[in-house]
Structures are given as C-alpha cells and as structure tokens.
Amino acid sequence: MNRLKSVSKRWQTGPSASSAAIVALGVVLSTTAFTFPGKFARPDSSITRAAAVPMPARFKTMVSKEVGWALSASNQVLRTTNGGKSWIIVSSAHNQITPIALSADTASRALLVGAPRQNQAAIVWATDNAGRHWQTERLPDAVHATGATVDWFSPIRAWMLVTLAFSTNQKPPPGYPPPGAMGFENVLYRTTDAGNQWSLVPSATVPDQVNQMIFTTRSTGWMSLTTDAIGPSVPLLAKTVNGGQTWKPLVLPRPPLLAPHSAKPKIDYAPYAVSGPTFSTPNQGAFLTSYGALNANGTSKPTYSVVYYTTDGGNRWQWMLLPPYQTTDQTGFPVKVVWQSTKTGWLLNVLDSAGTVVAQWPVGS
C-alpha cells in the first residue's frame, strides 16, 4: 500500500443548479476527432495544430509511466497513454466553474472538482472508464470552495478535504463549529462508491492548516500540518481513529539542531511539512519535514531536513537528520520520501527535486 498522496478552507447553502445545467456541465466528448467550421488556409496552420493538439495546463498527474491525466487551459480533462507525448480530450470544457482539483488514482478512474462562479456548492465529476462517461455530484454545503485534496483508500473508498472561504454571513456545514471571523476552514467528505456520491463527515476538530492527508485503514487517517507558530510544542501531524470525526494533533520529537550561533536550536528553528505522511503498511510510515532558521539576528543559517518514521502505527516516531543545505540552493534538497520493498524488508528513500536518491536506510522488516 505504498501510496504517496498528496493536500488544503467555509459556506452557505446556495440554490441548486437546474438539472439542465448539471447535464450541460457533465457532457462528455467521447471521440478524439473534431470538425471545425470553415476552411483553413493549409492543413498544418498554427490554428489547426492548436485546436487539434490539446496540451496540459495544470493538475498534471501521471498514474504510471504511460498513463496520465491533466486539465487544459479551457478546463477540459485530458488523458495520455504514451507518457505525455500526446493528449486526448475526455471531457467537455467546464467554463462555468473554477477548477480546484483533479485527482487520478488509476488509468481509468479520475475526479474533477470545480467551484461554480456563483454562490453554489462545489461540483464533482467522476469517471471510472477513462473518461467515456462522467457522473456529476454536488458536495453538500461546500460553498465558496477554494481548494481540495483527495485520498483514495480503495477503488471505491476515498476522502476529500475541501477548503472553504468563509465570511461572517455564511452558515457552517452541519457538525462544524460556528464561524467567528473572516478566513478559511477545512471540511471533510467521503465516498464509498468510487466518487459518484459524497457525504459530509461532521467534525469540530479538522485542522485549519493541512499540508497532506492519507488514510491507512477505514478508520485511521493522518494529516501533515503547516503552521506559523514556533517553539518545541508545535504539532506537525494530526491523527484520526474514527474515520475523520475527531482529529488529535501530535507533537513530534525535535532533533538537536547543532547550528552555529544558535543558543536555543529547538526554538530558533521552525518546522515545515515538506511531504507526507506516506505509509508502506498501516504500521510503517514516514514524514518529511524541513527546519528553517528564523534568522532573527540577521545571520545566515543552514536549513535541515528531518525524516520522521514509525514502525508501530504512529505510537512512536523516530527521526533521521539529513545533511544541512543553504536555502539559496535550487537543486539537491529533499522533496519527498518513497518506500521501496526488498526481499529482506523495506528501504526508505529520500528524493530530491530531480528524483535522485539523496539518502536511504532500512526500516522495519
């Protein structure tokens, strides 16, 4: 179950779109051959090439070396089966929404999440047959959505963390605390039918600042946190054991960062979640963080990467301190951790932005 997923907030129930509008939004283009009105000066004109050769503009996700998904500049879902050499259009152009997420789990299954430009709930388009057909569903109470992150636990079960922009005249979703100020809020949804229908997971403890999310069982989930707070007791993870109904923040042990001119290293260095958490088994997980110097005295201090890992389901986290690097470096710094299965157990690989392994050690058996 070696899955690396990747994550980020509030609300008012707006009028539902008419069924005709929903049908219009979910129209599928099932062919890759298009006919354009009029005649072109020559077959290889730039207009012909631009219209016939769609290019990914954002949300590009490769689920294998050959198959990937993306979104075009006109909000069409694209799909490639040759490693990105060419792309085909597998959905209509969703001009009525602002896309906030495109999640692809397999070569045939994908989700597009969009926020209508009116005060209406976010819309989810789901396909499980490579885009030949799309199922349309509105997220209950997800008004003013600005971002979304999806974690697939199985072919039919998934969780979605949606960030809602909040104003004082909005009503919170059922089960969430009343709004108290301008800002953002994370709201959790789940599906048990491959994304065709989504239900709200009531929770008063979903963290506000989430980096990534992953579920390791039907009831156990993890969120990596980002924060502006400093000090030795800043939580870096949050855990649920009841399917997302309640979340408990976790404070991880701080390594002794022996940097020059740092009298109080645990306070002078602020943590940041880089990627993760990622689990090879429900008990064995890892989490990449970065400790940056606050530089309050104007001195230049290195940045440290710290990998946390557990072999008992998160009851105890150990850390591995990697060599420091200067923040001015553009390459070579760690960006993610990946599990590798071997005949004798598991290896934990730390990769830089170029995909090069910069650190590796055995974990578990």
C-alpha atoms as a printed R data frame, in Angstrom:
    type eleno elety resid chain resno       x      y       z
1   ATOM     1    CA   MET     A     1   0.000  0.000   0.000
2   ATOM     2    CA   ASN     A     2   2.831  2.318  -0.869
3   ATOM     3    CA   ARG     A     3   0.864  5.446  -1.580
4   ATOM     4    CA   LEU     A     4   2.210  8.945  -1.617
5   ATOM     5    CA   LYS     A     5  -0.584 11.472  -1.822
6   ATOM     6    CA   SER     A     6  -0.650 14.081  -1.842
7   ATOM     7    CA   VAL     A     7  -3.182 18.387   0.290
8   ATOM     8    CA   SER     A     8  -5.543 22.151   1.825
9   ATOM     9    CA   LYS     A     9 -10.936 26.005   3.725
10  ATOM    10    CA   ARG     A    10 -16.482 27.763   4.712
11  ATOM    11    CA   TRP     A    11 -20.040 28.410   3.474
12  ATOM    12    CA   GLN     A    12 -23.678 28.934   2.770
13  ATOM    13    CA   THR     A    13 -26.131 26.687   1.024
14  ATOM    14    CA   GLY     A    14 -26.811 28.302  -2.310
15  ATOM    15    CA   PRO     A    15 -29.566 27.474  -4.759
16  ATOM    16    CA   SER     A    16 -29.039 24.255  -6.667
17  ATOM    17    CA   ALA     A    17 -28.361 24.437 -10.347
18  ATOM    18    CA   SER     A    18 -31.064 23.200 -12.631
19  ATOM    19    CA   SER     A    19 -30.803 19.651 -13.892
20  ATOM    20    CA   ALA     A    20 -30.238 21.013 -17.367
21  ATOM    21    CA   ALA     A    21 -27.226 22.978 -16.180
22  ATOM    22    CA   ILE     A    22 -25.797 19.924 -14.472
23  ATOM    23    CA   VAL     A    23 -26.256 17.856 -17.621
24  ATOM    24    CA   ALA     A    24 -24.557 20.580 -19.609
25  ATOM    25    CA   LEU     A    25 -21.628 20.592 -17.236
26  ATOM    26    CA   GLY     A    26 -21.248 16.841 -17.461
27  ATOM    27    CA   VAL     A    27 -21.311 16.433 -21.230
28  ATOM    28    CA   VAL     A    28 -18.602 14.059 -22.393
29  ATOM    29    CA   LEU     A    29 -16.744 14.201 -25.669
30  ATOM    30    CA   SER     A    30 -16.325 10.529 -26.477
31  ATOM    31    CA   THR     A    31 -14.305 10.951 -29.648
32  ATOM    32    CA   THR     A    32 -10.951 12.484 -30.431
33  ATOM    33    CA   ALA     A    33 -11.925 13.540 -33.959
34  ATOM    34    CA   PHE     A    34 -13.234 17.096 -34.229
35  ATOM    35    CA   THR     A    35 -14.668 19.054 -37.178
36  ATOM    36    CA   PHE     A    36 -14.176 22.808 -37.261
37  ATOM    37    CA   PRO     A    37 -16.350 25.166 -39.327
38  ATOM    38    CA   GLY     A    38 -14.876 26.904 -42.364
39  ATOM    39    CA   LYS     A    39 -11.728 26.139 -44.304
40  ATOM    40    CA   PHE     A    40  -8.166 26.661 -43.194
41  ATOM    41    CA   ALA     A    41  -5.521 28.087 -45.487
42  ATOM    42    CA   ARG     A    42  -3.399 24.987 -45.095
43  ATOM    43    CA   PRO     A    43  -3.723 21.778 -43.038
44  ATOM    44    CA   ASP     A    44  -0.645 22.490 -40.915
45  ATOM    45    CA   SER     A    45  -1.625 26.029 -39.879
46  ATOM    46    CA   SER     A    46  -0.991 27.069 -36.277
47  ATOM    47    CA   ILE     A    47  -4.766 27.349 -35.702
48  ATOM    48    CA   THR     A    48  -5.299 23.739 -36.761
49  ATOM    49    CA   ARG     A    49  -2.473 22.481 -34.574
50  ATOM    50    CA   ALA     A    50  -3.645 24.460 -31.549
51  ATOM    51    CA   ALA     A    51  -7.207 23.155 -31.892
52  ATOM    52    CA   ALA     A    52  -6.330 19.535 -32.666
53  ATOM    53    CA   VAL     A    53  -3.458 19.052 -30.206
54  ATOM    54    CA   PRO     A    54  -4.595 19.725 -26.641
55  ATOM    55    CA   MET     A    55  -1.886 20.499 -24.127
56  ATOM    56    CA   PRO     A    56  -1.973 20.097 -20.338
57  ATOM    57    CA   ALA     A    57  -2.057 23.401 -18.469
58  ATOM    58    CA   ARG     A    58  -2.394 22.304 -14.818
59  ATOM    59    CA   PHE     A    59  -3.131 19.431 -12.435
60  ATOM    60    CA   LYS     A    60  -0.926 17.054 -14.435
61  ATOM    61    CA   THR     A    61  -0.833 13.659 -12.703
62  ATOM    62    CA   MET     A    62   0.855 10.513 -14.011
63  ATOM    63    CA   VAL     A    63  -0.566  7.287 -12.574
64  ATOM    64    CA   SER     A    64   2.018  5.188 -14.443
65  ATOM    65    CA   LYS     A    65   4.884  5.766 -16.840
66  ATOM    66    CA   GLU     A    66   2.456  5.790 -19.756
67  ATOM    67    CA   VAL     A    67  -0.938  6.919 -18.425
68  ATOM    68    CA   GLY     A    68  -1.649 10.357 -17.024
69  ATOM    69    CA   TRP     A    69  -4.355 12.962 -16.537
70  ATOM    70    CA   ALA     A    70  -4.354 16.754 -16.758
71  ATOM    71    CA   LEU     A    71  -6.513 19.809 -17.359
72  ATOM    72    CA   SER     A    72  -6.326 22.048 -20.414
73  ATOM    73    CA   ALA     A    73  -6.420 25.841 -20.393
74  ATOM    74    CA   SER     A    74 -10.125 25.652 -21.305
75  ATOM    75    CA   ASN     A    75 -10.888 23.301 -18.379
76  ATOM    76    CA   GLN     A    76 -11.096 20.123 -20.445
77  ATOM    77    CA   VAL     A    77  -9.901 16.917 -18.812
78  ATOM    78    CA   LEU     A    78  -7.047 15.417 -20.821
79  ATOM    79    CA   ARG     A    79  -5.596 11.911 -20.815
80  ATOM    80    CA   THR     A    80  -2.371 10.434 -22.194
81  ATOM    81    CA   THR     A    81  -1.452  6.802 -22.773
82  ATOM    82    CA   ASN     A    82   2.062  7.346 -24.144
83  ATOM    83    CA   GLY     A    83   3.864  9.089 -21.331
84  ATOM    84    CA   GLY     A    84   2.700 12.587 -22.250
85  ATOM    85    CA   LYS     A    85   3.826 12.601 -25.879
86  ATOM    86    CA   SER     A    86   0.237 13.324 -26.893
87  ATOM    87    CA   TRP     A    87  -3.036 14.005 -25.091
88  ATOM    88    CA   ILE     A    88  -6.700 13.417 -25.928
89  ATOM    89    CA   ILE     A    89  -9.746 15.321 -24.652
90  ATOM    90    CA   VAL     A    90 -12.042 13.198 -22.473
91  ATOM    91    CA   SER     A    91 -14.483 15.816 -21.159
92  ATOM    92    CA   SER     A    92 -16.240 18.975 -22.192
93  ATOM    93    CA   ALA     A    93 -14.874 22.429 -21.409
94  ATOM    94    CA   HIS     A    94 -16.140 23.372 -17.944
95  ATOM    95    CA   ASN     A    95 -16.345 27.116 -18.415
96  ATOM    96    CA   GLN     A    96 -18.891 27.643 -15.630
97  ATOM    97    CA   ILE     A    97 -16.507 26.661 -12.818
98  ATOM    98    CA   THR     A    98 -13.120 27.377 -11.339
99  ATOM    99    CA   PRO     A    99 -11.261 24.032 -11.150
100 ATOM   100    CA   ILE     A   100  -9.818 23.373  -7.686
101 ATOM   101    CA   ALA     A   101  -8.604 19.758  -8.008
102 ATOM   102    CA   LEU     A   102  -8.059 16.929 -10.470
103 ATOM   103    CA   SER     A   103  -7.393 13.606  -8.765
104 ATOM   104    CA   ALA     A   104  -6.447 10.455 -10.672
105 ATOM   105    CA   ASP     A   105  -5.968  7.144  -8.912
106 ATOM   106    CA   THR     A   106  -5.702  4.665 -11.781
107 ATOM   107    CA   ALA     A   107  -5.578  4.593 -15.561
108 ATOM   108    CA   SER     A   108  -9.380  4.605 -15.691
109 ATOM   109    CA   ARG     A   109 -10.521  6.472 -12.562
110 ATOM   110    CA   ALA     A   110 -10.346 10.244 -12.054
111 ATOM   111    CA   LEU     A   111 -12.178 13.109 -10.336
112 ATOM   112    CA   LEU     A   112 -12.541 16.759 -11.313
113 ATOM   113    CA   VAL     A   113 -13.638 19.176  -8.584
114 ATOM   114    CA   GLY     A   114 -14.868 22.637  -9.531
115 ATOM   115    CA   ALA     A   115 -16.259 25.668  -7.731
116 ATOM   116    CA   PRO     A   116 -19.161 27.434  -9.524
117 ATOM   117    CA   ARG     A   117 -18.689 31.137 -10.012
118 ATOM   118    CA   GLN     A   118 -21.994 31.759  -8.235
119 ATOM   119    CA   ASN     A   119 -22.709 31.061  -4.557
120 ATOM   120    CA   GLN     A   120 -23.353 27.374  -5.158
121 ATOM   121    CA   ALA     A   121 -21.895 24.152  -3.810
122 ATOM   122    CA   ALA     A   122 -18.800 22.676  -5.434
123 ATOM   123    CA   ILE     A   123 -19.319 20.055  -8.154
124 ATOM   124    CA   VAL     A   124 -17.532 16.706  -8.574
125 ATOM   125    CA   TRP     A   125 -17.256 14.899 -11.905
126 ATOM   126    CA   ALA     A   126 -16.203 11.242 -11.557
127 ATOM   127    CA   THR     A   127 -15.255  8.655 -14.169
128 ATOM   128    CA   ASP     A   128 -14.225  5.031 -13.804
129 ATOM   129    CA   ASN     A   129 -13.956  4.216 -17.511
130 ATOM   130    CA   ALA     A   130 -11.160  6.534 -18.677
131 ATOM   131    CA   GLY     A   131 -13.458  9.487 -19.343
132 ATOM   132    CA   ARG     A   132 -16.017  7.837 -21.602
133 ATOM   133    CA   HIS     A   133 -18.699  8.684 -19.046
134 ATOM   134    CA   TRP     A   134 -18.772 11.176 -16.158
135 ATOM   135    CA   GLN     A   135 -21.027 11.129 -13.102
136 ATOM   136    CA   THR     A   136 -21.925 14.555 -11.680
137 ATOM   137    CA   GLU     A   137 -22.438 15.227  -7.958
138 ATOM   138    CA   ARG     A   138 -22.602 18.340  -5.771
139 ATOM   139    CA   LEU     A   139 -20.729 18.449  -2.468
140 ATOM   140    CA   PRO     A   140 -23.257 19.211   0.285
141 ATOM   141    CA   ASP     A   141 -22.687 22.677   1.835
142 ATOM   142    CA   ALA     A   142 -19.339 23.166   0.041
143 ATOM   143    CA   VAL     A   143 -19.952 26.802  -0.911
144 ATOM   144    CA   HIS     A   144 -17.051 29.129  -1.798
145 ATOM   145    CA   ALA     A   145 -14.590 26.231  -2.176
146 ATOM   146    CA   THR     A   146 -11.034 27.307  -2.942
147 ATOM   147    CA   GLY     A   147  -9.081 24.026  -2.835
148 ATOM   148    CA   ALA     A   148  -9.481 20.272  -2.486
149 ATOM   149    CA   THR     A   149  -7.323 17.208  -1.845
150 ATOM   150    CA   VAL     A   150  -8.435 13.620  -2.469
151 ATOM   151    CA   ASP     A   151  -7.020 10.478  -0.863
152 ATOM   152    CA   TRP     A   152  -8.029  7.118  -2.352
153 ATOM   153    CA   PHE     A   153  -8.074  4.276   0.159
154 ATOM   154    CA   SER     A   154  -9.529  1.680  -2.220
155 ATOM   155    CA   PRO     A   155 -11.191  1.620  -5.670
156 ATOM   156    CA   ILE     A   156 -14.482  2.659  -4.066
157 ATOM   157    CA   ARG     A   157 -13.498  4.464  -0.836
158 ATOM   158    CA   ALA     A   158 -11.948  7.920  -0.711
159 ATOM   159    CA   TRP     A   159 -11.802 11.038   1.442
160 ATOM   160    CA   MET     A   160 -11.790 14.630   0.200
161 ATOM   161    CA   LEU     A   161 -10.579 17.607   2.218
162 ATOM   162    CA   VAL     A   162 -12.140 20.802   0.854
163 ATOM   163    CA   THR     A   163 -11.013 24.316   1.763
164 ATOM   164    CA   LEU     A   164 -13.883 26.787   2.025
165 ATOM   165    CA   ALA     A   165 -13.512 30.553   2.057
166 ATOM   166    CA   PHE     A   166 -15.561 31.901   4.902
167 ATOM   167    CA   SER     A   167 -17.445 35.117   5.604
168 ATOM   168    CA   THR     A   168 -19.431 36.113   8.672
169 ATOM   169    CA   ASN     A   169 -22.783 35.822   6.881
170 ATOM   170    CA   GLN     A   170 -22.255 32.184   5.928
171 ATOM   171    CA   LYS     A   171 -23.718 29.163   7.668
172 ATOM   172    CA   PRO     A   172 -21.287 26.336   8.553
173 ATOM   173    CA   PRO     A   173 -21.927 22.781   7.369
174 ATOM   174    CA   PRO     A   174 -23.696 20.535   9.894
175 ATOM   175    CA   GLY     A   175 -21.327 19.325  12.589
176 ATOM   176    CA   TYR     A   176 -18.796 22.118  12.121
177 ATOM   177    CA   PRO     A   177 -18.305 24.966  14.596
178 ATOM   178    CA   PRO     A   178 -19.967 28.351  14.006
179 ATOM   179    CA   PRO     A   179 -17.829 30.893  12.131
180 ATOM   180    CA   GLY     A   180 -16.210 33.588  14.214
181 ATOM   181    CA   ALA     A   181 -14.086 35.620  11.804
182 ATOM   182    CA   MET     A   182 -13.064 36.030   8.196
183 ATOM   183    CA   GLY     A   183 -10.799 33.259   6.976
184 ATOM   184    CA   PHE     A   184 -10.758 29.667   5.735
185 ATOM   185    CA   GLU     A   185 -11.923 26.301   7.014
186 ATOM   186    CA   ASN     A   186 -11.252 22.684   6.039
187 ATOM   187    CA   VAL     A   187 -14.270 20.412   5.607
188 ATOM   188    CA   LEU     A   188 -14.038 16.631   5.164
189 ATOM   189    CA   TYR     A   189 -16.117 14.465   2.804
190 ATOM   190    CA   ARG     A   190 -16.041 10.777   1.960
191 ATOM   191    CA   THR     A   191 -17.327  8.429  -0.739
192 ATOM   192    CA   THR     A   192 -17.962  4.683  -0.704
193 ATOM   193    CA   ASP     A   193 -18.989  4.293  -4.353
194 ATOM   194    CA   ALA     A   194 -15.929  5.433  -6.313
195 ATOM   195    CA   GLY     A   195 -16.786  9.123  -6.121
196 ATOM   196    CA   ASN     A   196 -20.308  9.078  -7.522
197 ATOM   197    CA   GLN     A   197 -21.780 10.296  -4.225
198 ATOM   198    CA   TRP     A   198 -20.136 12.224  -1.373
199 ATOM   199    CA   SER     A   199 -21.242 12.704   2.227
200 ATOM   200    CA   LEU     A   200 -20.076 15.217   4.804
201 ATOM   201    CA   VAL     A   201 -18.030 13.871   7.731
202 ATOM   202    CA   PRO     A   202 -19.110 16.006  10.718
203 ATOM   203    CA   SER     A   203 -16.068 17.122  12.721
204 ATOM   204    CA   ALA     A   204 -15.270 20.021  15.020
205 ATOM   205    CA   THR     A   205 -11.550 19.182  15.122
206 ATOM   206    CA   VAL     A   206 -10.388 19.129  11.478
207 ATOM   207    CA   PRO     A   207  -7.180 21.246  11.445
208 ATOM   208    CA   ASP     A   208  -7.174 24.557   9.607
209 ATOM   209    CA   GLN     A   209  -3.661 24.297   8.120
210 ATOM   210    CA   VAL     A   210  -3.212 20.962   6.372
211 ATOM   211    CA   ASN     A   211  -0.376 20.014   4.028
212 ATOM   212    CA   GLN     A   212  -1.358 16.477   3.020
213 ATOM   213    CA   MET     A   213  -3.782 13.729   4.064
214 ATOM   214    CA   ILE     A   214  -3.766  9.938   3.917
215 ATOM   215    CA   PHE     A   215  -5.914  7.131   5.346
216 ATOM   216    CA   THR     A   216  -4.194  3.844   6.197
217 ATOM   217    CA   THR     A   217  -7.360  1.966   7.246
218 ATOM   218    CA   ARG     A   218 -11.088  2.686   7.012
219 ATOM   219    CA   SER     A   219 -10.879  4.431  10.382
220 ATOM   220    CA   THR     A   220  -7.268  5.629  10.717
221 ATOM   221    CA   GLY     A   221  -6.077  8.739   8.909
222 ATOM   222    CA   TRP     A   222  -3.214 11.230   9.062
223 ATOM   223    CA   MET     A   223  -2.724 14.885   8.176
224 ATOM   224    CA   SER     A   224   0.560 16.751   7.992
225 ATOM   225    CA   LEU     A   225   0.243 20.305   9.307
226 ATOM   226    CA   THR     A   226   1.727 23.661   8.421
227 ATOM   227    CA   THR     A   227   1.843 26.446  10.976
228 ATOM   228    CA   ASP     A   228   3.314 29.853  11.653
229 ATOM   229    CA   ALA     A   229   3.866 29.013  15.325
230 ATOM   230    CA   ILE     A   230   7.342 28.379  16.767
231 ATOM   231    CA   GLY     A   231   8.597 26.556  19.822
232 ATOM   232    CA   PRO     A   232   9.179 22.968  20.944
233 ATOM   233    CA   SER     A   233   5.477 22.037  21.266
234 ATOM   234    CA   VAL     A   234   4.188 22.782  17.769
235 ATOM   235    CA   PRO     A   235   2.118 19.865  16.352
236 ATOM   236    CA   LEU     A   236   3.293 18.570  12.991
237 ATOM   237    CA   LEU     A   237   0.746 15.787  12.476
238 ATOM   238    CA   ALA     A   238  -2.914 15.102  13.246
239 ATOM   239    CA   LYS     A   239  -4.426 11.624  13.568
240 ATOM   240    CA   THR     A   240  -7.946 10.205  13.485
241 ATOM   241    CA   VAL     A   241  -9.025  6.731  14.573
242 ATOM   242    CA   ASN     A   242 -12.747  7.099  13.819
243 ATOM   243    CA   GLY     A   243 -12.841  7.887  10.118
244 ATOM   244    CA   GLY     A   244 -12.256 11.618  10.440
245 ATOM   245    CA   GLN     A   245 -14.866 12.506  13.064
246 ATOM   246    CA   THR     A   246 -12.199 13.698  15.508
247 ATOM   247    CA   TRP     A   247  -8.560 14.624  14.943
248 ATOM   248    CA   LYS     A   248  -5.809 14.725  17.577
249 ATOM   249    CA   PRO     A   249  -2.717 16.924  16.974
250 ATOM   250    CA   LEU     A   250   0.648 15.232  17.584
251 ATOM   251    CA   VAL     A   251   3.921 16.849  18.663
252 ATOM   252    CA   LEU     A   252   6.954 15.008  17.286
253 ATOM   253    CA   PRO     A   253  10.365 14.902  18.988
254 ATOM   254    CA   ARG     A   254  12.749 17.673  17.891
255 ATOM   255    CA   PRO     A   255  16.305 16.678  16.908
256 ATOM   256    CA   PRO     A   256  19.196 18.666  18.406
257 ATOM   257    CA   LEU     A   257  19.952 21.010  15.511
258 ATOM   258    CA   LEU     A   258  23.577 21.948  16.175
259 ATOM   259    CA   ALA     A   259  23.816 25.112  14.083
260 ATOM   260    CA   PRO     A   260  26.404 27.838  14.755
261 ATOM   261    CA   HIS     A   261  25.224 30.882  16.714
262 ATOM   262    CA   SER     A   262  22.026 29.117  17.785
263 ATOM   263    CA   ALA     A   263  21.679 29.319  21.551
264 ATOM   264    CA   LYS     A   264  18.231 27.665  21.575
265 ATOM   265    CA   PRO     A   265  18.101 25.425  18.485
266 ATOM   266    CA   LYS     A   266  14.687 23.913  19.267
267 ATOM   267    CA   ILE     A   267  13.156 27.381  19.305
268 ATOM   268    CA   ASP     A   268  15.356 29.150  16.779
269 ATOM   269    CA   TYR     A   269  14.408 26.615  14.100
270 ATOM   270    CA   ALA     A   270  10.803 26.451  12.865
271 ATOM   271    CA   PRO     A   271   9.455 23.205  11.322
272 ATOM   272    CA   TYR     A   272   7.678 22.911   7.998
273 ATOM   273    CA   ALA     A   273   5.905 19.898   6.468
274 ATOM   274    CA   VAL     A   274   7.511 19.144   3.091
275 ATOM   275    CA   SER     A   275   5.677 15.966   2.041
276 ATOM   276    CA   GLY     A   276   3.865 13.022   3.502
277 ATOM   277    CA   PRO     A   277   2.964 11.244   5.549
278 ATOM   278    CA   THR     A   278   3.321  8.120   3.402
279 ATOM   279    CA   PHE     A   279   2.821  4.536   4.592
280 ATOM   280    CA   SER     A   280   4.111  1.237   3.223
281 ATOM   281    CA   THR     A   281   1.855 -0.655   5.660
282 ATOM   282    CA   PRO     A   282  -0.707  0.581   8.197
283 ATOM   283    CA   ASN     A   283   2.044  0.392  10.854
284 ATOM   284    CA   GLN     A   284   5.001  1.686   8.887
285 ATOM   285    CA   GLY     A   285   5.027  5.319   7.821
286 ATOM   286    CA   ALA     A   286   7.340  8.259   7.132
287 ATOM   287    CA   PHE     A   287   7.070 12.031   7.074
288 ATOM   288    CA   LEU     A   288   9.493 14.597   5.576
289 ATOM   289    CA   THR     A   289   9.948 17.956   7.304
290 ATOM   290    CA   SER     A   290  12.249 20.925   6.937
291 ATOM   291    CA   TYR     A   291  13.626 23.002   9.810
292 ATOM   292    CA   GLY     A   292  14.421 26.544   8.712
293 ATOM   293    CA   ALA     A   293  16.291 29.112  10.808
294 ATOM   294    CA   LEU     A   294  14.327 32.145  11.909
295 ATOM   295    CA   ASN     A   295  17.367 34.408  11.246
296 ATOM   296    CA   ALA     A   296  16.231 36.938  13.802
297 ATOM   297    CA   ASN     A   297  19.776 38.194  14.289
298 ATOM   298    CA   GLY     A   298  20.492 38.539  10.577
299 ATOM   299    CA   THR     A   299  22.925 35.612  10.415
300 ATOM   300    CA   SER     A   300  22.756 33.045   7.635
301 ATOM   301    CA   LYS     A   301  21.972 29.582   8.961
302 ATOM   302    CA   PRO     A   302  21.527 26.334   7.033
303 ATOM   303    CA   THR     A   303  18.218 24.528   6.620
304 ATOM   304    CA   TYR     A   304  17.864 20.986   7.902
305 ATOM   305    CA   SER     A   305  15.729 18.174   6.503
306 ATOM   306    CA   VAL     A   306  14.368 15.746   9.084
307 ATOM   307    CA   VAL     A   307  12.640 12.476   8.204
308 ATOM   308    CA   TYR     A   308  10.312 11.049  10.836
309 ATOM   309    CA   TYR     A   309   9.358  7.383  10.617
310 ATOM   310    CA   THR     A   310   7.298  4.899  12.628
311 ATOM   311    CA   THR     A   311   7.019  1.117  12.693
312 ATOM   312    CA   ASP     A   312   4.140  0.794  15.178
313 ATOM   313    CA   GLY     A   313   1.331  2.753  13.579
314 ATOM   314    CA   GLY     A   314   2.448  6.124  14.877
315 ATOM   315    CA   ASN     A   315   2.651  5.370  18.595
316 ATOM   316    CA   ARG     A   316   6.359  6.184  18.469
317 ATOM   317    CA   TRP     A   317   8.135  8.341  15.884
318 ATOM   318    CA   GLN     A   318  11.900  8.285  15.327
319 ATOM   319    CA   TRP     A   319  13.833 10.901  13.387
320 ATOM   320    CA   MET     A   320  16.709 10.966  10.928
321 ATOM   321    CA   LEU     A   321  18.612 14.236  10.498
322 ATOM   322    CA   LEU     A   322  19.907 14.786   6.952
323 ATOM   323    CA   PRO     A   323  22.908 16.961   5.994
324 ATOM   324    CA   PRO     A   324  22.074 20.694   6.010
325 ATOM   325    CA   TYR     A   325  21.760 22.808   2.871
326 ATOM   326    CA   GLN     A   326  21.545 26.527   2.156
327 ATOM   327    CA   THR     A   327  18.120 27.873   1.193
328 ATOM   328    CA   THR     A   328  19.663 29.540  -1.874
329 ATOM   329    CA   ASP     A   329  20.308 26.119  -3.432
330 ATOM   330    CA   GLN     A   330  17.914 25.397  -6.312
331 ATOM   331    CA   THR     A   331  18.589 21.674  -6.554
332 ATOM   332    CA   GLY     A   332  19.669 18.842  -4.327
333 ATOM   333    CA   PHE     A   333  17.370 19.483  -1.377
334 ATOM   334    CA   PRO     A   334  14.964 16.685  -0.317
335 ATOM   335    CA   VAL     A   335  11.367 16.958  -1.526
336 ATOM   336    CA   LYS     A   336   9.768 13.578  -0.740
337 ATOM   337    CA   VAL     A   337  10.219 10.126   0.778
338 ATOM   338    CA   VAL     A   338   9.391  6.879  -1.025
339 ATOM   339    CA   TRP     A   339   9.153  3.331   0.313
340 ATOM   340    CA   GLN     A   340  10.942  0.533  -1.549
341 ATOM   341    CA   SER     A   341  10.152 -3.132  -0.950
342 ATOM   342    CA   THR     A   342  13.075 -5.585  -0.891
343 ATOM   343    CA   LYS     A   343  13.463 -9.293  -0.196
344 ATOM   344    CA   THR     A   344  14.639 -8.556   3.341
345 ATOM   345    CA   GLY     A   345  12.269 -5.715   4.240
346 ATOM   346    CA   TRP     A   346  11.687 -2.051   3.430
347 ATOM   347    CA   LEU     A   347  14.027  0.728   2.374
348 ATOM   348    CA   LEU     A   348  13.167  4.371   2.923
349 ATOM   349    CA   ASN     A   349  14.394  6.566   0.060
350 ATOM   350    CA   VAL     A   350  14.682 10.351   0.241
351 ATOM   351    CA   LEU     A   351  14.483 12.014  -3.191
352 ATOM   352    CA   ASP     A   352  15.439 15.494  -4.355
353 ATOM   353    CA   SER     A   353  13.585 17.578  -6.944
354 ATOM   354    CA   ALA     A   354  15.369 15.743  -9.779
355 ATOM   355    CA   GLY     A   355  14.287 12.329  -8.468
356 ATOM   356    CA   THR     A   356  17.788 11.444  -7.255
357 ATOM   357    CA   VAL     A   357  18.103  9.394  -4.065
358 ATOM   358    CA   VAL     A   358  19.966 11.595  -1.578
359 ATOM   359    CA   ALA     A   359  19.528  9.308   1.445
360 ATOM   360    CA   GLN     A   360  18.463  5.718   2.044
361 ATOM   361    CA   TRP     A   361  18.243  3.348   5.019
362 ATOM   362    CA   PRO     A   362  16.361  0.157   6.003
363 ATOM   363    CA   VAL     A   363  13.237  0.459   8.139
364 ATOM   364    CA   GLY     A   364  11.280 -2.448   9.565
365 ATOM   365    CA   SER     A   365  11.436 -5.971   8.254
